[in-house]
Amino acid sequence: MDFYTGKVLRLDLTRLTATDEALNLEWARLYAGGKGLLFRYLYEELPPGTDPWSPDNPLILATGPFAGTAVATCSRLVVGCKSPLTGGLLDSYVGGSFGPELKFAGYDMVILSGRASGPVVIRIEDGRVEFIPAAPRYWGMVTSEIEQDVRENMGPWHKVLSIGPGGENLVPFACLSTDQYHKAGRGGAGAVMGAKNVKALVVRGTGSVGVGDARAFARDMLRLQNERVLTVDNMWTFEEGTPIMVDLVDQAGGLPTCNWQTGSFGGAGLINSQALLQRRTRVRACTQCPLACRQVHAFNGYECEGPEYETLGVCGANCGISDLEALAAFNRECDELGIDTIASGAVVALAMGLREAGVADYGLEFGDPGGYVEAPRLIATRSGIGADLALGAKALTAKHGRPGLAAEVKSMDMPAYDPRAFYGMALAYATSDRGACHMRAFAAGEELFGARAPDTLEGKAQHVVDLQDFGALAWTGIWCANMALDVSFVAEHFRHLWRWEVGEDELLTLGARVWNLGRLLNLREGLGAGDDSMPSRLLKVPHPNGSAAGRIIGQEAFQAALSEYYAIRGWDAHGVPTEDRLSMLGVDVRL
């Protein structure tokens, strides 16, 4: 079978059994792979209203059809479940080498259901599955330790997808880790794996991926790599990586500072790309990727990848931290312990804000690296102040009766783009399927570089819809969002996958089909129009200084843009897709 292995591995953890089943090819045709196929399986596998902590909450690992081939950046894996952080759907992405290795082992997808009676490591090798007791050897290990142990004792070519102590202790923003520094970070997939008593999946495959007409495919991939991948538009990824955004966003007044009090950070020059380039020792790349955006830096006797921009913004500026050594140590601890840096930085910044407001004192203060560096370990082990911080920012504000202090949508913490500097991000965050996320529609891109006015919502509803549909299409692939993409580039690949000259409109319909399927999932789980919202202070309270000082989005303007968004989507006033729109898009399920 071209591009697909045609097999799904189903792991029943309660019974410790492994079963192969055929991939649903009808669904693969409708939803392609990656995000789309994950959502379709999740719709079928997740019983409506399931508690995210229940054994009935499936954890699904899905590859894209191009994993294991020469398609640049498509080594990525998507992990899905019902999020314990948001109560809605979750699709979280991770690069590295695990995705292609899973294809080489013979599987397009793995579905984990039930709960093991004790901690296990699951070894998958060319279709053979073994359940290995994880305690006492592996349980408690940080992410780098288990990867090193597996490769020393099982073989150097084995790929590992693991949780750290954060996942073991069911921190609702725990992540999954592979190749040490690559994280499926948002939404708590690591906590779901921990709830299932799975410490790690280890995979080794010696198979291959068929591509149909291999000569034609190779010719196209070589041409596209020269014409569309190794270009000036993509060179920033190698030259500076995502830290290049620190200065750009700060100068625009959108760098969240001291728990979103302002959008301009006086210490930005100490944590920007120039500061990191002075420490860079080398760059690394994911499998299948020639761009090599993974920046490796030296800090106080150790090397690590990152920190990436979101960490620099949310764990740095938003905590008032300009000490790069402290920020890197915070990032490293989160990576080792298996907790999301954005959520961790957000709750620490919130704790600092609670102290400043005289509400609660967790011993954390803006700009003070002292207790800040210790916070990730306390969170991951739920000890000391970490018992409260591990609740997450929204739950912590509820505990103290100050909900307006958390910057979140659908309980997911906002990344490092303040919507008061980029109005389009307000609508993008509010309508994102998994909660506040810049990856679903990066409206700040055109606003940042002057293609669209940043201080208006006019025309932004259509723009956000277009970005979401294209993003959903790209993640059926699964292409990396760091690479410059457009529909024509995607079409060049889908004509090999689908074996005809696919039109761009058909591909964008695929993206819209996937997006609407995600909406149905969230509606079924109780998330609707009331959750497509923004924190009141980010709509009504302006920044006191910086380039975005004085700007107010306004509740009325936001609601008007949201209504326009629903109309463009073909959803009713309650945010429910109409029957006509679902039929037009070819969505094959209904509420």
BELVENDA-V479596 format. One record per pair of residues at least 6 apart in sequence whose C-alpha atoms are under 7 Angstrom apart, sorted by the first residue. I is the first residue (numbers start at 1). GAP is how many residues later the second one is. D is the distance in whole Angstrom. If there is no record, write none. Layout:
BEGIN
i->{I | I}
gap->{GAP | GAP}
d->{D | D}
END
This chain:
BEGIN
i->{1 | 2 | 2 | 2 | 3 | 3 | 3 | 3 | 3 | 3 | 4 | 4 | 5 | 5 | 5 | 5 | 6 | 6 | 6 | 7 | 7 | 7 | 7 | 7 | 7 | 7 | 8 | 8 | 8 | 8 | 8 | 8 | 8 | 8 | 9 | 9 | 9 | 9 | 9 | 9 | 9 | 9 | 10 | 10 | 10 | 10 | 10 | 10 | 11 | 11 | 11 | 11 | 11 | 11 | 12 | 12 | 12 | 12 | 13 | 13 | 13 | 13 | 13 | 14 | 14 | 14 | 14 | 18 | 27 | 28 | 31 | 31 | 31 | 32 | 33 | 33 | 33 | 33 | 33 | 34 | 34 | 34 | 34 | 34 | 34 | 34 | 34 | 35 | 35 | 35 | 35 | 35 | 36 | 36 | 38 | 38 | 39 | 43 | 45 | 46 | 46 | 48 | 48 | 49 | 50 | 50 | 52 | 52 | 52 | 52 | 53 | 53 | 53 | 55 | 55 | 55 | 55 | 56 | 56 | 57 | 57 | 57 | 58 | 58 | 58 | 58 | 59 | 59 | 59 | 59 | 59 | 60 | 60 | 60 | 60 | 60 | 60 | 61 | 61 | 61 | 61 | 61 | 61 | 61 | 62 | 62 | 62 | 62 | 62 | 62 | 63 | 63 | 63 | 63 | 63 | 64 | 64 | 64 | 65 | 66 | 66 | 67 | 67 | 67 | 67 | 68 | 68 | 68 | 68 | 69 | 70 | 70 | 71 | 71 | 72 | 72 | 72 | 73 | 73 | 73 | 73 | 74 | 74 | 74 | 74 | 74 | 75 | 75 | 75 | 75 | 75 | 75 | 75 | 76 | 76 | 76 | 76 | 76 | 76 | 77 | 77 | 77 | 77 | 78 | 78 | 78 | 78 | 79 | 79 | 79 | 80 | 80 | 80 | 81 | 81 | 81 | 82 | 82 | 82 | 83 | 83 | 83 | 83 | 83 | 84 | 84 | 85 | 85 | 85 | 85 | 85 | 85 | 86 | 86 | 86 | 88 | 88 | 88 | 88 | 89 | 89 | 89 | 90 | 90 | 92 | 92 | 92 | 93 | 94 | 94 | 94 | 95 | 95 | 96 | 96 | 96 | 96 | 96 | 97 | 97 | 97 | 98 | 98 | 101 | 101 | 101 | 102 | 102 | 104 | 104 | 104 | 104 | 104 | 105 | 105 | 105 | 105 | 105 | 105 | 105 | 106 | 106 | 106 | 114 | 115 | 115 | 116 | 116 | 118 | 119 | 119 | 119 | 119 | 119 | 119 | 120 | 120 | 120 | 120 | 120 | 120 | 120 | 121 | 121 | 121 | 121 | 121 | 121 | 121 | 121 | 122 | 122 | 122 | 122 | 122 | 122 | 123 | 123 | 123 | 123 | 123 | 123 | 124 | 124 | 124 | 124 | 125 | 125 | 125 | 126 | 126 | 126 | 134 | 138 | 139 | 140 | 141 | 142 | 142 | 142 | 142 | 143 | 143 | 143 | 143 | 143 | 143 | 143 | 143 | 144 | 144 | 147 | 151 | 151 | 157 | 158 | 158 | 158 | 159 | 159 | 159 | 160 | 160 | 160 | 160 | 160 | 161 | 161 | 161 | 161 | 161 | 161 | 162 | 162 | 162 | 162 | 162 | 162 | 163 | 163 | 163 | 163 | 163 | 163 | 163 | 164 | 164 | 164 | 165 | 165 | 165 | 165 | 166 | 166 | 166 | 166 | 166 | 166 | 167 | 167 | 167 | 167 | 167 | 167 | 168 | 168 | 169 | 169 | 170 | 170 | 170 | 171 | 171 | 171 | 172 | 172 | 173 | 173 | 173 | 173 | 173 | 173 | 173 | 174 | 174 | 174 | 174 | 174 | 174 | 174 | 175 | 175 | 175 | 175 | 175 | 175 | 175 | 175 | 175 | 175 | 176 | 176 | 176 | 176 | 176 | 176 | 177 | 177 | 177 | 181 | 181 | 185 | 186 | 233 | 234 | 234 | 237 | 237 | 237 | 238 | 238 | 238 | 240 | 241 | 241 | 242 | 242 | 243 | 243 | 243 | 243 | 244 | 244 | 245 | 246 | 246 | 246 | 247 | 247 | 249 | 250 | 250 | 250 | 251 | 252 | 252 | 252 | 253 | 253 | 253 | 253 | 253 | 253 | 254 | 254 | 254 | 254 | 254 | 254 | 255 | 255 | 255 | 255 | 255 | 255 | 255 | 256 | 256 | 256 | 256 | 256 | 256 | 256 | 256 | 256 | 257 | 257 | 257 | 257 | 257 | 257 | 257 | 258 | 258 | 258 | 258 | 258 | 258 | 259 | 259 | 259 | 259 | 259 | 260 | 261 | 262 | 262 | 262 | 263 | 263 | 263 | 264 | 265 | 267 | 270 | 270 | 271 | 271 | 271 | 279 | 279 | 280 | 280 | 280 | 280 | 281 | 281 | 281 | 282 | 282 | 283 | 283 | 283 | 283 | 283 | 284 | 284 | 284 | 284 | 285 | 285 | 285 | 285 | 294 | 295 | 295 | 296 | 296 | 296 | 296 | 297 | 297 | 297 | 297 | 298 | 299 | 307 | 307 | 310 | 310 | 310 | 311 | 311 | 313 | 314 | 314 | 314 | 314 | 314 | 315 | 315 | 315 | 316 | 316 | 318 | 319 | 319 | 319 | 320 | 320 | 321 | 321 | 321 | 321 | 326 | 326 | 329 | 330 | 330 | 331 | 333 | 333 | 334 | 334 | 334 | 337 | 339 | 342 | 343 | 343 | 344 | 346 | 346 | 347 | 347 | 347 | 350 | 350 | 351 | 351 | 352 | 352 | 352 | 354 | 354 | 355 | 362 | 363 | 364 | 364 | 375 | 378 | 378 | 378 | 379 | 379 | 379 | 379 | 382 | 388 | 389 | 393 | 394 | 394 | 394 | 397 | 397 | 397 | 404 | 404 | 404 | 407 | 407 | 407 | 408 | 408 | 408 | 409 | 409 | 409 | 409 | 409 | 409 | 410 | 410 | 411 | 412 | 412 | 413 | 414 | 414 | 415 | 415 | 419 | 419 | 420 | 420 | 420 | 420 | 420 | 421 | 421 | 421 | 422 | 422 | 422 | 422 | 423 | 423 | 423 | 423 | 423 | 424 | 424 | 424 | 424 | 425 | 425 | 426 | 427 | 428 | 428 | 428 | 429 | 429 | 429 | 429 | 430 | 430 | 430 | 430 | 431 | 432 | 433 | 433 | 440 | 440 | 441 | 441 | 441 | 443 | 446 | 447 | 447 | 457 | 461 | 461 | 461 | 462 | 462 | 469 | 469 | 469 | 469 | 470 | 470 | 472 | 472 | 472 | 473 | 473 | 473 | 473 | 487 | 488 | 491 | 491 | 494 | 495 | 495 | 509 | 513 | 513 | 513 | 517 | 520 | 524 | 528 | 529 | 529 | 539 | 539 | 539 | 539 | 540 | 540 | 540 | 541 | 542 | 542 | 542 | 542 | 543 | 543 | 543 | 544 | 566 | 566 | 566 | 570 | 570 | 570 | 571 | 571 | 572}
gap->{209 | 208 | 209 | 210 | 62 | 63 | 206 | 207 | 208 | 494 | 61 | 104 | 98 | 101 | 102 | 103 | 16 | 17 | 102 | 13 | 14 | 15 | 16 | 99 | 100 | 101 | 12 | 13 | 14 | 15 | 99 | 100 | 101 | 102 | 9 | 10 | 11 | 12 | 98 | 100 | 101 | 102 | 8 | 9 | 10 | 100 | 101 | 102 | 6 | 7 | 8 | 100 | 101 | 102 | 6 | 100 | 101 | 102 | 99 | 100 | 101 | 102 | 103 | 100 | 101 | 102 | 103 | 111 | 10 | 9 | 6 | 479 | 483 | 444 | 30 | 31 | 32 | 443 | 444 | 28 | 29 | 30 | 44 | 441 | 442 | 443 | 444 | 43 | 56 | 437 | 440 | 441 | 440 | 478 | 24 | 42 | 479 | 478 | 13 | 11 | 12 | 476 | 477 | 476 | 6 | 7 | 30 | 31 | 32 | 35 | 31 | 139 | 142 | 58 | 59 | 60 | 141 | 57 | 58 | 24 | 25 | 56 | 23 | 53 | 54 | 55 | 21 | 22 | 52 | 53 | 54 | 19 | 20 | 21 | 50 | 51 | 52 | 16 | 17 | 18 | 19 | 48 | 49 | 50 | 15 | 16 | 17 | 46 | 47 | 48 | 14 | 15 | 36 | 45 | 46 | 412 | 413 | 414 | 412 | 8 | 411 | 7 | 8 | 32 | 33 | 7 | 32 | 35 | 141 | 140 | 151 | 218 | 150 | 217 | 216 | 217 | 218 | 215 | 216 | 406 | 407 | 214 | 403 | 404 | 405 | 406 | 20 | 21 | 22 | 24 | 25 | 212 | 213 | 17 | 18 | 19 | 20 | 23 | 402 | 16 | 17 | 18 | 22 | 13 | 14 | 15 | 16 | 12 | 13 | 14 | 10 | 11 | 12 | 8 | 9 | 108 | 6 | 7 | 8 | 6 | 7 | 104 | 105 | 106 | 88 | 104 | 87 | 88 | 102 | 103 | 326 | 327 | 324 | 325 | 326 | 346 | 434 | 437 | 439 | 345 | 432 | 433 | 97 | 344 | 92 | 93 | 94 | 91 | 88 | 89 | 90 | 87 | 191 | 82 | 83 | 86 | 190 | 191 | 62 | 189 | 190 | 61 | 62 | 102 | 103 | 104 | 101 | 103 | 101 | 102 | 103 | 104 | 105 | 20 | 21 | 22 | 99 | 100 | 101 | 102 | 20 | 21 | 101 | 82 | 81 | 82 | 80 | 81 | 79 | 14 | 15 | 16 | 78 | 79 | 80 | 11 | 12 | 13 | 14 | 77 | 78 | 79 | 10 | 11 | 12 | 13 | 77 | 78 | 79 | 80 | 8 | 9 | 10 | 78 | 79 | 80 | 6 | 7 | 8 | 78 | 79 | 80 | 6 | 78 | 79 | 80 | 78 | 79 | 80 | 78 | 79 | 80 | 65 | 8 | 60 | 25 | 23 | 22 | 23 | 194 | 195 | 19 | 20 | 21 | 34 | 37 | 193 | 194 | 195 | 36 | 192 | 13 | 6 | 7 | 47 | 44 | 45 | 46 | 43 | 44 | 45 | 18 | 40 | 41 | 42 | 43 | 15 | 16 | 17 | 39 | 40 | 41 | 14 | 15 | 16 | 37 | 38 | 39 | 12 | 13 | 14 | 27 | 36 | 37 | 175 | 172 | 173 | 174 | 172 | 173 | 215 | 216 | 8 | 171 | 172 | 173 | 214 | 215 | 7 | 8 | 23 | 24 | 27 | 171 | 23 | 26 | 211 | 212 | 21 | 24 | 25 | 20 | 209 | 219 | 16 | 19 | 13 | 14 | 15 | 18 | 166 | 167 | 170 | 14 | 15 | 16 | 17 | 164 | 165 | 166 | 8 | 9 | 10 | 11 | 13 | 14 | 15 | 163 | 164 | 165 | 7 | 8 | 9 | 13 | 14 | 162 | 6 | 7 | 161 | 124 | 154 | 155 | 154 | 251 | 249 | 250 | 54 | 55 | 56 | 53 | 54 | 55 | 33 | 52 | 54 | 66 | 67 | 29 | 30 | 65 | 66 | 28 | 29 | 64 | 22 | 26 | 63 | 21 | 25 | 6 | 13 | 14 | 15 | 296 | 169 | 295 | 296 | 10 | 11 | 168 | 293 | 294 | 295 | 9 | 10 | 163 | 164 | 166 | 167 | 8 | 9 | 10 | 58 | 161 | 162 | 163 | 6 | 7 | 57 | 58 | 61 | 62 | 160 | 161 | 162 | 6 | 7 | 8 | 60 | 61 | 62 | 63 | 59 | 60 | 61 | 62 | 91 | 108 | 59 | 60 | 90 | 91 | 94 | 58 | 282 | 281 | 282 | 283 | 155 | 280 | 283 | 282 | 52 | 55 | 52 | 54 | 41 | 51 | 53 | 18 | 19 | 15 | 16 | 17 | 18 | 15 | 16 | 17 | 13 | 14 | 9 | 10 | 11 | 12 | 13 | 8 | 9 | 10 | 11 | 6 | 7 | 8 | 9 | 11 | 10 | 11 | 7 | 8 | 9 | 10 | 6 | 7 | 8 | 9 | 6 | 26 | 21 | 24 | 32 | 105 | 106 | 30 | 31 | 103 | 28 | 31 | 32 | 101 | 102 | 12 | 27 | 30 | 6 | 11 | 31 | 30 | 47 | 48 | 46 | 47 | 6 | 46 | 47 | 48 | 43 | 47 | 44 | 43 | 46 | 10 | 43 | 44 | 6 | 7 | 42 | 43 | 41 | 73 | 49 | 70 | 32 | 47 | 67 | 42 | 45 | 46 | 43 | 56 | 11 | 13 | 12 | 13 | 14 | 6 | 7 | 6 | 23 | 8 | 7 | 8 | 11 | 6 | 7 | 8 | 7 | 8 | 10 | 11 | 8 | 8 | 7 | 13 | 9 | 12 | 17 | 6 | 8 | 9 | 131 | 132 | 133 | 6 | 7 | 128 | 6 | 28 | 127 | 20 | 21 | 26 | 27 | 124 | 125 | 25 | 121 | 24 | 23 | 24 | 23 | 22 | 23 | 22 | 23 | 6 | 7 | 118 | 128 | 131 | 132 | 133 | 33 | 34 | 127 | 22 | 25 | 32 | 33 | 31 | 32 | 33 | 34 | 130 | 19 | 20 | 33 | 36 | 18 | 19 | 108 | 135 | 13 | 15 | 36 | 6 | 7 | 8 | 9 | 6 | 102 | 103 | 104 | 101 | 8 | 85 | 86 | 28 | 31 | 23 | 26 | 27 | 21 | 6 | 6 | 7 | 104 | 100 | 103 | 104 | 103 | 106 | 39 | 42 | 43 | 46 | 38 | 41 | 39 | 42 | 43 | 34 | 35 | 37 | 38 | 17 | 16 | 11 | 13 | 8 | 6 | 7 | 76 | 72 | 73 | 74 | 70 | 71 | 67 | 47 | 45 | 46 | 13 | 14 | 15 | 16 | 12 | 13 | 14 | 11 | 7 | 8 | 9 | 10 | 6 | 7 | 8 | 6 | 6 | 7 | 9 | 7 | 8 | 11 | 6 | 7 | 6}
d->{7 | 5 | 5 | 6 | 5 | 6 | 6 | 5 | 5 | 7 | 6 | 6 | 7 | 6 | 6 | 6 | 6 | 5 | 7 | 6 | 6 | 5 | 5 | 7 | 5 | 6 | 6 | 5 | 6 | 6 | 6 | 6 | 5 | 6 | 7 | 6 | 5 | 7 | 6 | 6 | 5 | 6 | 6 | 5 | 6 | 6 | 5 | 6 | 6 | 5 | 7 | 6 | 5 | 6 | 6 | 6 | 5 | 6 | 7 | 6 | 5 | 5 | 5 | 5 | 5 | 5 | 7 | 7 | 7 | 6 | 5 | 7 | 7 | 6 | 7 | 5 | 6 | 5 | 7 | 6 | 5 | 4 | 6 | 6 | 4 | 6 | 6 | 7 | 7 | 7 | 5 | 5 | 6 | 5 | 6 | 7 | 7 | 6 | 7 | 6 | 6 | 6 | 6 | 6 | 7 | 6 | 5 | 6 | 5 | 7 | 7 | 7 | 6 | 6 | 4 | 5 | 7 | 6 | 6 | 7 | 6 | 7 | 6 | 7 | 6 | 5 | 6 | 5 | 6 | 5 | 7 | 6 | 5 | 6 | 6 | 5 | 6 | 7 | 6 | 5 | 7 | 6 | 5 | 7 | 6 | 5 | 6 | 6 | 4 | 7 | 5 | 6 | 6 | 6 | 6 | 6 | 5 | 5 | 6 | 6 | 6 | 5 | 5 | 6 | 5 | 7 | 4 | 7 | 6 | 7 | 7 | 6 | 7 | 7 | 5 | 5 | 7 | 6 | 5 | 5 | 5 | 7 | 6 | 5 | 5 | 7 | 6 | 7 | 6 | 6 | 6 | 6 | 6 | 7 | 6 | 4 | 7 | 6 | 6 | 6 | 5 | 6 | 5 | 6 | 6 | 4 | 7 | 6 | 5 | 6 | 5 | 4 | 6 | 6 | 5 | 7 | 6 | 5 | 6 | 6 | 5 | 6 | 6 | 7 | 6 | 6 | 5 | 6 | 6 | 6 | 6 | 7 | 6 | 5 | 6 | 7 | 5 | 6 | 7 | 6 | 7 | 6 | 6 | 6 | 5 | 7 | 6 | 5 | 6 | 5 | 5 | 6 | 6 | 7 | 6 | 6 | 4 | 6 | 7 | 6 | 5 | 6 | 7 | 7 | 6 | 6 | 6 | 7 | 4 | 6 | 4 | 5 | 7 | 6 | 4 | 6 | 6 | 4 | 6 | 6 | 6 | 6 | 7 | 7 | 4 | 6 | 6 | 6 | 6 | 6 | 5 | 6 | 5 | 6 | 6 | 6 | 5 | 5 | 4 | 6 | 5 | 6 | 6 | 5 | 6 | 5 | 6 | 5 | 5 | 6 | 6 | 5 | 6 | 6 | 5 | 6 | 6 | 5 | 6 | 6 | 5 | 6 | 7 | 6 | 5 | 6 | 6 | 5 | 6 | 7 | 5 | 7 | 7 | 6 | 7 | 6 | 6 | 5 | 6 | 5 | 5 | 7 | 7 | 5 | 7 | 6 | 5 | 7 | 7 | 5 | 6 | 6 | 7 | 6 | 7 | 6 | 6 | 5 | 6 | 5 | 6 | 6 | 7 | 6 | 5 | 7 | 6 | 5 | 5 | 5 | 5 | 7 | 6 | 5 | 7 | 6 | 4 | 6 | 7 | 5 | 6 | 6 | 6 | 6 | 6 | 7 | 5 | 4 | 5 | 7 | 6 | 7 | 5 | 6 | 5 | 6 | 4 | 7 | 5 | 7 | 5 | 4 | 5 | 7 | 7 | 5 | 7 | 6 | 5 | 6 | 7 | 6 | 7 | 6 | 5 | 6 | 7 | 6 | 4 | 7 | 6 | 6 | 7 | 5 | 7 | 5 | 5 | 6 | 4 | 6 | 6 | 6 | 5 | 7 | 6 | 6 | 4 | 5 | 5 | 6 | 5 | 5 | 7 | 7 | 5 | 6 | 5 | 7 | 7 | 6 | 7 | 5 | 6 | 7 | 6 | 6 | 7 | 7 | 5 | 6 | 5 | 5 | 6 | 5 | 7 | 6 | 5 | 6 | 5 | 6 | 5 | 7 | 5 | 6 | 7 | 5 | 7 | 7 | 6 | 6 | 7 | 5 | 7 | 7 | 7 | 5 | 7 | 5 | 5 | 6 | 5 | 5 | 5 | 5 | 7 | 5 | 5 | 7 | 5 | 5 | 6 | 7 | 6 | 6 | 6 | 6 | 6 | 5 | 7 | 7 | 6 | 5 | 6 | 7 | 6 | 6 | 6 | 6 | 5 | 4 | 7 | 6 | 7 | 4 | 5 | 5 | 7 | 6 | 5 | 7 | 5 | 6 | 6 | 7 | 7 | 5 | 6 | 7 | 7 | 7 | 6 | 5 | 6 | 5 | 6 | 7 | 7 | 6 | 6 | 5 | 5 | 7 | 6 | 4 | 6 | 6 | 5 | 7 | 7 | 5 | 6 | 7 | 5 | 5 | 6 | 5 | 7 | 5 | 7 | 7 | 4 | 6 | 6 | 6 | 6 | 6 | 7 | 5 | 4 | 6 | 5 | 6 | 6 | 7 | 7 | 6 | 6 | 6 | 7 | 6 | 6 | 6 | 6 | 5 | 6 | 5 | 6 | 7 | 6 | 7 | 7 | 4 | 6 | 6 | 6 | 5 | 5 | 6 | 5 | 4 | 7 | 5 | 7 | 7 | 6 | 6 | 7 | 5 | 7 | 7 | 6 | 7 | 7 | 6 | 6 | 6 | 7 | 7 | 7 | 6 | 7 | 6 | 7 | 6 | 6 | 5 | 7 | 7 | 6 | 7 | 5 | 5 | 6 | 5 | 7 | 5 | 6 | 7 | 6 | 6 | 7 | 6 | 7 | 4 | 4 | 7 | 6 | 5 | 6 | 7 | 7 | 6 | 7 | 6 | 6 | 5 | 7 | 7 | 7 | 7 | 7 | 6 | 6 | 6 | 5 | 6 | 7 | 7 | 6 | 5 | 5 | 7 | 6 | 5 | 6 | 7 | 5 | 5 | 6 | 5 | 6 | 7 | 7 | 5 | 5 | 7 | 7 | 6 | 7 | 7 | 6 | 7 | 5 | 5 | 6 | 5 | 6 | 6 | 6 | 6 | 6 | 7 | 5 | 7 | 6 | 6 | 6 | 6 | 7 | 7 | 6 | 7 | 6 | 7 | 4 | 6 | 7 | 7 | 5 | 5 | 6 | 5 | 6 | 7 | 7 | 6 | 6 | 6 | 5 | 5 | 7 | 6 | 6 | 5 | 7 | 6 | 6 | 5 | 7 | 7 | 6 | 5 | 5 | 7 | 6 | 6 | 5 | 6 | 6 | 7 | 7 | 6 | 4 | 6 | 7 | 6 | 7 | 7 | 5 | 6 | 6 | 5 | 7 | 6 | 7 | 6 | 7 | 6 | 5 | 5 | 6 | 5 | 5 | 6 | 6 | 7 | 6 | 6 | 6 | 5 | 5 | 5 | 5 | 6 | 7 | 7 | 7 | 7 | 6 | 6 | 6 | 6 | 4 | 5 | 7}
END
